Amino acid sequence: MKKVLSVIAVAGMLAFVACGPSAEEKAAAEKKIQDSLAQVDQQRVNDSLAAAEQVVKDSLAKVEAKRIEDSIAAATATAAKPAKKGAKKAK
């Protein structure tokens, strides 16, 4: 009886080990993991580029707004200056 149970136990262990994934299934699972990692890396790169582009656009908008503000201030200052007393009058 002991030998029969031992043989059944060994056969059960062999059947359990044989039911695992094949080499092809393991390779397919590994390829799926690598593809997912590559997709995540690509998405991370795209997000970084988009963030950098947004920073550049924001900086350019600030520079443009400052330039316009300075132009308005200069025009206002020029218009507010009183005319010189000794200036020649236009005919």
MARFI-751419 format. One record per atom (N, C-alpha, C): x, y, z; residue number from 1; atom name; chain; residue in three letters. Coordinates in nm, 3 decimals. Layout:
# MARFI-751419
+---------+---------+---------+------+------+-------+------+
!    east !   north !      up ! resi ! name ! chain ! resn !
+---------+---------+---------+------+------+-------+------+
!       X !       Y !       Z !  NUM !   CA !     A !  ALA !
...
+---------+---------+---------+------+------+-------+------+
This chain:
# MARFI-751419
+---------+---------+---------+------+------+-------+------+
!    east !   north !      up ! resi ! name ! chain ! resn !
+---------+---------+---------+------+------+-------+------+
!   0.081 !  -0.118 !   0.000 !    1 !    N !     A !  MET !
!   0.000 !   0.000 !   0.000 !    1 !   CA !     A !  MET !
!   0.087 !   0.126 !   0.000 !    1 !    C !     A !  MET !
!   0.196 !   0.118 !   0.076 !    2 !    N !     A !  LYS !
!   0.285 !   0.233 !   0.082 !    2 !   CA !     A !  LYS !
!   0.346 !   0.262 !  -0.055 !    2 !    C !     A !  LYS !
!   0.382 !   0.156 !  -0.127 !    3 !    N !     A !  LYS !
!   0.443 !   0.172 !  -0.258 !    3 !   CA !     A !  LYS !
!   0.342 !   0.231 !  -0.356 !    3 !    C !     A !  LYS !
!   0.218 !   0.190 !  -0.346 !    4 !    N !     A !  VAL !
!   0.115 !   0.238 !  -0.436 !    4 !   CA !     A !  VAL !
!   0.093 !   0.388 !  -0.412 !    4 !    C !     A !  VAL !
!   0.086 !   0.428 !  -0.287 !    5 !    N !     A !  LEU !
!   0.068 !   0.570 !  -0.254 !    5 !   CA !     A !  LEU !
!   0.189 !   0.653 !  -0.299 !    5 !    C !     A !  LEU !
!   0.307 !   0.596 !  -0.286 !    6 !    N !     A !  SER !
!   0.428 !   0.666 !  -0.330 !    6 !   CA !     A !  SER !
!   0.426 !   0.686 !  -0.482 !    6 !    C !     A !  SER !
!   0.387 !   0.581 !  -0.554 !    7 !    N !     A !  VAL !
!   0.380 !   0.590 !  -0.699 !    7 !   CA !     A !  VAL !
!   0.274 !   0.694 !  -0.740 !    7 !    C !     A !  VAL !
!   0.161 !   0.694 !  -0.673 !    8 !    N !     A !  ILE !
!   0.055 !   0.791 !  -0.703 !    8 !   CA !     A !  ILE !
!   0.103 !   0.933 !  -0.671 !    8 !    C !     A !  ILE !
!   0.174 !   0.951 !  -0.561 !    9 !    N !     A !  ALA !
!   0.224 !   1.083 !  -0.524 !    9 !   CA !     A !  ALA !
!   0.325 !   1.133 !  -0.627 !    9 !    C !     A !  ALA !
!   0.416 !   1.046 !  -0.672 !   10 !    N !     A !  VAL !
!   0.516 !   1.084 !  -0.771 !   10 !   CA !     A !  VAL !
!   0.448 !   1.116 !  -0.904 !   10 !    C !     A !  VAL !
!   0.350 !   1.036 !  -0.942 !   11 !    N !     A !  ALA !
!   0.277 !   1.061 !  -1.067 !   11 !   CA !     A !  ALA !
!   0.202 !   1.194 !  -1.058 !   11 !    C !     A !  ALA !
!   0.144 !   1.224 !  -0.944 !   12 !    N !     A !  GLY !
!   0.074 !   1.350 !  -0.924 !   12 !   CA !     A !  GLY !
!   0.169 !   1.468 !  -0.935 !   12 !    C !     A !  GLY !
!   0.288 !   1.457 !  -0.877 !   13 !    N !     A !  MET !
!   0.386 !   1.565 !  -0.885 !   13 !   CA !     A !  MET !
!   0.432 !   1.587 !  -1.029 !   13 !    C !     A !  MET !
!   0.455 !   1.477 !  -1.101 !   14 !    N !     A !  LEU !
!   0.495 !   1.489 !  -1.241 !   14 !   CA !     A !  LEU !
!   0.384 !   1.553 !  -1.325 !   14 !    C !     A !  LEU !
!   0.261 !   1.517 !  -1.298 !   15 !    N !     A !  ALA !
!   0.149 !   1.576 !  -1.372 !   15 !   CA !     A !  ALA !
!   0.137 !   1.725 !  -1.340 !   15 !    C !     A !  ALA !
!   0.160 !   1.760 !  -1.216 !   16 !    N !     A !  PHE !
!   0.152 !   1.901 !  -1.175 !   16 !   CA !     A !  PHE !
!   0.260 !   1.983 !  -1.245 !   16 !    C !     A !  PHE !
!   0.381 !   1.930 !  -1.253 !   17 !    N !     A !  VAL !
!   0.492 !   2.000 !  -1.318 !   17 !   CA !     A !  VAL !
!   0.467 !   2.007 !  -1.468 !   17 !    C !     A !  VAL !
!   0.413 !   1.905 !  -1.527 !   18 !    N !     A !  ALA !
!   0.389 !   1.901 !  -1.672 !   18 !   CA !     A !  ALA !
!   0.279 !   1.998 !  -1.714 !   18 !    C !     A !  ALA !
!   0.195 !   2.040 !  -1.625 !   19 !    N !     A !  CYS !
!   0.086 !   2.130 !  -1.659 !   19 !   CA !     A !  CYS !
!   0.128 !   2.277 !  -1.667 !   19 !    C !     A !  CYS !
!   0.253 !   2.306 !  -1.642 !   20 !    N !     A !  GLY !
!   0.301 !   2.445 !  -1.645 !   20 !   CA !     A !  GLY !
!   0.302 !   2.499 !  -1.787 !   20 !    C !     A !  GLY !
!   0.331 !   2.628 !  -1.801 !   21 !    N !     A !  PRO !
!   0.332 !   2.690 !  -1.934 !   21 !   CA !     A !  PRO !
!   0.448 !   2.637 !  -2.018 !   21 !    C !     A !  PRO !
!   0.426 !   2.630 !  -2.149 !   22 !    N !     A !  SER !
!   0.530 !   2.583 !  -2.239 !   22 !   CA !     A !  SER !
!   0.631 !   2.696 !  -2.262 !   22 !    C !     A !  SER !
!   0.738 !   2.662 !  -2.331 !   23 !    N !     A !  ALA !
!   0.841 !   2.762 !  -2.360 !   23 !   CA !     A !  ALA !
!   0.784 !   2.873 !  -2.448 !   23 !    C !     A !  ALA !
!   0.696 !   2.836 !  -2.541 !   24 !    N !     A !  GLU !
!   0.634 !   2.936 !  -2.627 !   24 !   CA !     A !  GLU !
!   0.546 !   3.031 !  -2.547 !   24 !    C !     A !  GLU !
!   0.471 !   2.977 !  -2.453 !   25 !    N !     A !  GLU !
!   0.385 !   3.061 !  -2.369 !   25 !   CA !     A !  GLU !
!   0.467 !   3.154 !  -2.282 !   25 !    C !     A !  GLU !
!   0.579 !   3.102 !  -2.230 !   26 !    N !     A !  LYS !
!   0.667 !   3.187 !  -2.150 !   26 !   CA !     A !  LYS !
!   0.727 !   3.299 !  -2.235 !   26 !    C !     A !  LYS !
!   0.768 !   3.267 !  -2.358 !   27 !    N !     A !  ALA !
!   0.826 !   3.367 !  -2.448 !   27 !   CA !     A !  ALA !
!   0.721 !   3.472 !  -2.484 !   27 !    C !     A !  ALA !
!   0.597 !   3.428 !  -2.508 !   28 !    N !     A !  ALA !
!   0.490 !   3.523 !  -2.542 !   28 !   CA !     A !  ALA !
!   0.462 !   3.615 !  -2.424 !   28 !    C !     A !  ALA !
!   0.461 !   3.562 !  -2.305 !   29 !    N !     A !  ALA !
!   0.437 !   3.644 !  -2.186 !   29 !   CA !     A !  ALA !
!   0.551 !   3.744 !  -2.166 !   29 !    C !     A !  ALA !
!   0.674 !   3.701 !  -2.188 !   30 !    N !     A !  GLU !
!   0.789 !   3.791 !  -2.175 !   30 !   CA !     A !  GLU !
!   0.784 !   3.901 !  -2.280 !   30 !    C !     A !  GLU !
!   0.746 !   3.866 !  -2.403 !   31 !    N !     A !  LYS !
!   0.734 !   3.965 !  -2.509 !   31 !   CA !     A !  LYS !
!   0.625 !   4.066 !  -2.476 !   31 !    C !     A !  LYS !
!   0.515 !   4.020 !  -2.420 !   32 !    N !     A !  LYS !
!   0.407 !   4.110 !  -2.381 !   32 !   CA !     A !  LYS !
!   0.454 !   4.209 !  -2.274 !   32 !    C !     A !  LYS !
!   0.532 !   4.160 !  -2.179 !   33 !    N !     A !  ILE !
!   0.586 !   4.247 !  -2.074 !   33 !   CA !     A !  ILE !
!   0.681 !   4.351 !  -2.134 !   33 !    C !     A !  ILE !
!   0.770 !   4.307 !  -2.224 !   34 !    N !     A !  GLN !
!   0.865 !   4.400 !  -2.286 !   34 !   CA !     A !  GLN !
!   0.792 !   4.505 !  -2.370 !   34 !    C !     A !  GLN !
!   0.688 !   4.463 !  -2.441 !   35 !    N !     A !  ASP !
!   0.610 !   4.558 !  -2.520 !   35 !   CA !     A !  ASP !
!   0.542 !   4.661 !  -2.431 !   35 !    C !     A !  ASP !
!   0.489 !   4.616 !  -2.318 !   36 !    N !     A !  SER !
!   0.424 !   4.708 !  -2.225 !   36 !   CA !     A !  SER !
!   0.525 !   4.808 !  -2.169 !   36 !    C !     A !  SER !
!   0.643 !   4.761 !  -2.134 !   37 !    N !     A !  LEU !
!   0.747 !   4.850 !  -2.082 !   37 !   CA !     A !  LEU !
!   0.790 !   4.952 !  -2.188 !   37 !    C !     A !  LEU !
!   0.802 !   4.907 !  -2.312 !   38 !    N !     A !  ALA !
!   0.840 !   4.999 !  -2.420 !   38 !   CA !     A !  ALA !
!   0.731 !   5.104 !  -2.440 !   38 !    C !     A !  ALA !
!   0.606 !   5.063 !  -2.431 !   39 !    N !     A !  GLN !
!   0.495 !   5.158 !  -2.448 !   39 !   CA !     A !  GLN !
!   0.494 !   5.261 !  -2.335 !   39 !    C !     A !  GLN !
!   0.520 !   5.217 !  -2.214 !   40 !    N !     A !  VAL !
!   0.525 !   5.309 !  -2.099 !   40 !   CA !     A !  VAL !
!   0.640 !   5.408 !  -2.116 !   40 !    C !     A !  VAL !
!   0.756 !   5.359 !  -2.159 !   41 !    N !     A !  ASP !
!   0.871 !   5.447 !  -2.181 !   41 !   CA !     A !  ASP !
!   0.841 !   5.550 !  -2.290 !   41 !    C !     A !  ASP !
!   0.778 !   5.507 !  -2.398 !   42 !    N !     A !  GLN !
!   0.745 !   5.598 !  -2.506 !   42 !   CA !     A !  GLN !
!   0.646 !   5.704 !  -2.459 !   42 !    C !     A !  GLN !
!   0.548 !   5.663 !  -2.380 !   43 !    N !     A !  GLN !
!   0.448 !   5.757 !  -2.327 !   43 !   CA !     A !  GLN !
!   0.516 !   5.859 !  -2.235 !   43 !    C !     A !  GLN !
!   0.611 !   5.812 !  -2.157 !   44 !    N !     A !  ARG !
!   0.684 !   5.901 !  -2.066 !   44 !   CA !     A !  ARG !
!   0.764 !   6.004 !  -2.146 !   44 !    C !     A !  ARG !
!   0.827 !   5.962 !  -2.254 !   45 !    N !     A !  VAL !
!   0.902 !   6.053 !  -2.340 !   45 !   CA !     A !  VAL !
!   0.808 !   6.156 !  -2.403 !   45 !    C !     A !  VAL !
!   0.694 !   6.108 !  -2.454 !   46 !    N !     A !  ASN !
!   0.597 !   6.200 !  -2.515 !   46 !   CA !     A !  ASN !
!   0.545 !   6.301 !  -2.414 !   46 !    C !     A !  ASN !
!   0.519 !   6.257 !  -2.291 !   47 !    N !     A !  ASP !
!   0.472 !   6.350 !  -2.188 !   47 !   CA !     A !  ASP !
!   0.579 !   6.453 !  -2.155 !   47 !    C !     A !  ASP !
!   0.705 !   6.411 !  -2.150 !   48 !    N !     A !  SER !
!   0.814 !   6.504 !  -2.121 !   48 !   CA !     A !  SER !
!   0.827 !   6.608 !  -2.232 !   48 !    C !     A !  SER !
!   0.816 !   6.563 !  -2.357 !   49 !    N !     A !  LEU !
!   0.826 !   6.656 !  -2.469 !   49 !   CA !     A !  LEU !
!   0.710 !   6.755 !  -2.468 !   49 !    C !     A !  LEU !
!   0.592 !   6.706 !  -2.437 !   50 !    N !     A !  ALA !
!   0.476 !   6.795 !  -2.432 !   50 !   CA !     A !  ALA !
!   0.492 !   6.898 !  -2.321 !   50 !    C !     A !  ALA !
!   0.544 !   6.855 !  -2.207 !   51 !    N !     A !  ALA !
!   0.566 !   6.948 !  -2.096 !   51 !   CA !     A !  ALA !
!   0.671 !   7.053 !  -2.133 !   51 !    C !     A !  ALA !
!   0.777 !   7.011 !  -2.200 !   52 !    N !     A !  ALA !
!   0.882 !   7.105 !  -2.241 !   52 !   CA !     A !  ALA !
!   0.827 !   7.205 !  -2.343 !   52 !    C !     A !  ALA !
!   0.747 !   7.158 !  -2.436 !   53 !    N !     A !  GLU !
!   0.686 !   7.249 !  -2.534 !   53 !   CA !     A !  GLU !
!   0.595 !   7.350 !  -2.466 !   53 !    C !     A !  GLU !
!   0.522 !   7.306 !  -2.366 !   54 !    N !     A !  GLN !
!   0.432 !   7.397 !  -2.294 !   54 !   CA !     A !  GLN !
!   0.511 !   7.503 !  -2.219 !   54 !    C !     A !  GLN !
!   0.624 !   7.463 !  -2.160 !   55 !    N !     A !  VAL !
!   0.708 !   7.560 !  -2.089 !   55 !   CA !     A !  VAL !
!   0.761 !   7.665 !  -2.187 !   55 !    C !     A !  VAL !
!   0.803 !   7.622 !  -2.305 !   56 !    N !     A !  VAL !
!   0.853 !   7.716 !  -2.405 !   56 !   CA !     A !  VAL !
!   0.742 !   7.811 !  -2.448 !   56 !    C !     A !  VAL !
!   0.623 !   7.758 !  -2.474 !   57 !    N !     A !  LYS !
!   0.511 !   7.843 !  -2.515 !   57 !   CA !     A !  LYS !
!   0.477 !   7.944 !  -2.406 !   57 !    C !     A !  LYS !
!   0.476 !   7.900 !  -2.281 !   58 !    N !     A !  ASP !
!   0.445 !   7.991 !  -2.171 !   58 !   CA !     A !  ASP !
!   0.551 !   8.101 !  -2.160 !   58 !    C !     A !  ASP !
!   0.677 !   8.064 !  -2.176 !   59 !    N !     A !  SER !
!   0.785 !   8.162 !  -2.168 !   59 !   CA !     A !  SER !
!   0.774 !   8.264 !  -2.280 !   59 !    C !     A !  SER !
!   0.746 !   8.216 !  -2.401 !   60 !    N !     A !  LEU !
!   0.731 !   8.309 !  -2.513 !   60 !   CA !     A !  LEU !
!   0.611 !   8.401 !  -2.493 !   60 !    C !     A !  LEU !
!   0.504 !   8.350 !  -2.437 !   61 !    N !     A !  ALA !
!   0.386 !   8.434 !  -2.412 !   61 !   CA !     A !  ALA !
!   0.419 !   8.542 !  -2.308 !   61 !    C !     A !  ALA !
!   0.495 !   8.505 !  -2.206 !   62 !    N !     A !  LYS !
!   0.533 !   8.604 !  -2.104 !   62 !   CA !     A !  LYS !
!   0.623 !   8.711 !  -2.164 !   62 !    C !     A !  LYS !
!   0.718 !   8.670 !  -2.248 !   63 !    N !     A !  VAL !
!   0.809 !   8.766 !  -2.311 !   63 !   CA !     A !  VAL !
!   0.729 !   8.860 !  -2.401 !   63 !    C !     A !  VAL !
!   0.636 !   8.807 !  -2.478 !   64 !    N !     A !  GLU !
!   0.554 !   8.889 !  -2.568 !   64 !   CA !     A !  GLU !
!   0.467 !   8.987 !  -2.488 !   64 !    C !     A !  GLU !
!   0.408 !   8.939 !  -2.378 !   65 !    N !     A !  ALA !
!   0.326 !   9.026 !  -2.295 !   65 !   CA !     A !  ALA !
!   0.411 !   9.138 !  -2.234 !   65 !    C !     A !  ALA !
!   0.530 !   9.106 !  -2.191 !   66 !    N !     A !  LYS !
!   0.621 !   9.205 !  -2.133 !   66 !   CA !     A !  LYS !
!   0.662 !   9.307 !  -2.239 !   66 !    C !     A !  LYS !
!   0.688 !   9.261 !  -2.361 !   67 !    N !     A !  ARG !
!   0.727 !   9.351 !  -2.470 !   67 !   CA !     A !  ARG !
!   0.613 !   9.448 !  -2.501 !   67 !    C !     A !  ARG !
!   0.492 !   9.398 !  -2.507 !   68 !    N !     A !  ILE !
!   0.376 !   9.484 !  -2.534 !   68 !   CA !     A !  ILE !
!   0.357 !   9.584 !  -2.420 !   68 !    C !     A !  ILE !
!   0.371 !   9.536 !  -2.299 !   69 !    N !     A !  GLU !
!   0.356 !   9.624 !  -2.181 !   69 !   CA !     A !  GLU !
!   0.461 !   9.735 !  -2.184 !   69 !    C !     A !  GLU !
!   0.585 !   9.699 !  -2.217 !   70 !    N !     A !  ASP !
!   0.692 !   9.799 !  -2.224 !   70 !   CA !     A !  ASP !
!   0.666 !   9.900 !  -2.336 !   70 !    C !     A !  ASP !
!   0.615 !   9.853 !  -2.449 !   71 !    N !     A !  SER !
!   0.584 !   9.944 !  -2.561 !   71 !   CA !     A !  SER !
!   0.475 !  10.042 !  -2.522 !   71 !    C !     A !  SER !
!   0.373 !   9.994 !  -2.454 !   72 !    N !     A !  ILE !
!   0.264 !  10.082 !  -2.410 !   72 !   CA !     A !  ILE !
!   0.315 !  10.183 !  -2.309 !   72 !    C !     A !  ILE !
!   0.400 !  10.136 !  -2.217 !   73 !    N !     A !  ALA !
!   0.455 !  10.226 !  -2.116 !   73 !   CA !     A !  ALA !
!   0.542 !  10.333 !  -2.182 !   73 !    C !     A !  ALA !
!   0.621 !  10.295 !  -2.281 !   74 !    N !     A !  ALA !
!   0.707 !  10.392 !  -2.349 !   74 !   CA !     A !  ALA !
!   0.623 !  10.492 !  -2.427 !   74 !    C !     A !  ALA !
!   0.518 !  10.445 !  -2.494 !   75 !    N !     A !  ALA !
!   0.432 !  10.535 !  -2.570 !   75 !   CA !     A !  ALA !
!   0.358 !  10.630 !  -2.477 !   75 !    C !     A !  ALA !
!   0.315 !  10.581 !  -2.364 !   76 !    N !     A !  THR !
!   0.245 !  10.664 !  -2.267 !   76 !   CA !     A !  THR !
!   0.339 !  10.769 !  -2.208 !   76 !    C !     A !  THR !
!   0.462 !  10.729 !  -2.179 !   77 !    N !     A !  ALA !
!   0.561 !  10.822 !  -2.124 !   77 !   CA !     A !  ALA !
!   0.596 !  10.931 !  -2.226 !   77 !    C !     A !  ALA !
!   0.607 !  10.895 !  -2.351 !   78 !    N !     A !  THR !
!   0.639 !  10.992 !  -2.456 !   78 !   CA !     A !  THR !
!   0.524 !  11.090 !  -2.474 !   78 !    C !     A !  THR !
!   0.403 !  11.042 !  -2.472 !   79 !    N !     A !  ALA !
!   0.286 !  11.129 !  -2.490 !   79 !   CA !     A !  ALA !
!   0.267 !  11.219 !  -2.369 !   79 !    C !     A !  ALA !
!   0.308 !  11.178 !  -2.253 !   80 !    N !     A !  ALA !
!   0.288 !  11.256 !  -2.131 !   80 !   CA !     A !  ALA !
!   0.393 !  11.364 !  -2.111 !   80 !    C !     A !  ALA !
!   0.505 !  11.359 !  -2.184 !   81 !    N !     A !  LYS !
!   0.610 !  11.460 !  -2.168 !   81 !   CA !     A !  LYS !
!   0.561 !  11.593 !  -2.225 !   81 !    C !     A !  LYS !
!   0.586 !  11.703 !  -2.154 !   82 !    N !     A !  PRO !
!   0.547 !  11.834 !  -2.209 !   82 !   CA !     A !  PRO !
!   0.641 !  11.874 !  -2.322 !   82 !    C !     A !  PRO !
!   0.590 !  11.950 !  -2.414 !   83 !    N !     A !  ALA !
!   0.671 !  11.996 !  -2.528 !   83 !   CA !     A !  ALA !
!   0.776 !  12.094 !  -2.479 !   83 !    C !     A !  ALA !
!   0.891 !  12.095 !  -2.545 !   84 !    N !     A !  LYS !
!   0.998 !  12.186 !  -2.505 !   84 !   CA !     A !  LYS !
!   0.957 !  12.329 !  -2.541 !   84 !    C !     A !  LYS !
!   0.999 !  12.425 !  -2.459 !   85 !    N !     A !  LYS !
!   0.962 !  12.564 !  -2.479 !   85 !   CA !     A !  LYS !
!   1.025 !  12.623 !  -2.605 !   85 !    C !     A !  LYS !
!   1.146 !  12.585 !  -2.635 !   86 !    N !     A !  GLY !
!   1.217 !  12.646 !  -2.746 !   86 !   CA !     A !  GLY !
!   1.198 !  12.569 !  -2.877 !   86 !    C !     A !  GLY !
!   1.105 !  12.479 !  -2.883 !   87 !    N !     A !  ALA !
!   1.087 !  12.399 !  -3.005 !   87 !   CA !     A !  ALA !
!   1.030 !  12.486 !  -3.117 !   87 !    C !     A !  ALA !
!   1.071 !  12.457 !  -3.237 !   88 !    N !     A !  LYS !
!   1.019 !  12.532 !  -3.352 !   88 !   CA !     A !  LYS !
!   0.878 !  12.486 !  -3.382 !   88 !    C !     A !  LYS !
!   0.795 !  12.583 !  -3.418 !   89 !    N !     A !  LYS !
!   0.658 !  12.550 !  -3.450 !   89 !   CA !     A !  LYS !
!   0.648 !  12.511 !  -3.596 !   89 !    C !     A !  LYS !
!   0.567 !  12.416 !  -3.623 !   90 !    N !     A !  ALA !
!   0.548 !  12.370 !  -3.761 !   90 !   CA !     A !  ALA !
!   0.457 !  12.469 !  -3.833 !   90 !    C !     A !  ALA !
!   0.484 !  12.495 !  -3.957 !   91 !    N !     A !  LYS !
!   0.405 !  12.590 !  -4.036 !   91 !   CA !     A !  LYS !
!   0.289 !  12.524 !  -4.099 !   91 !    C !     A !  LYS !
+---------+---------+---------+------+------+-------+------+
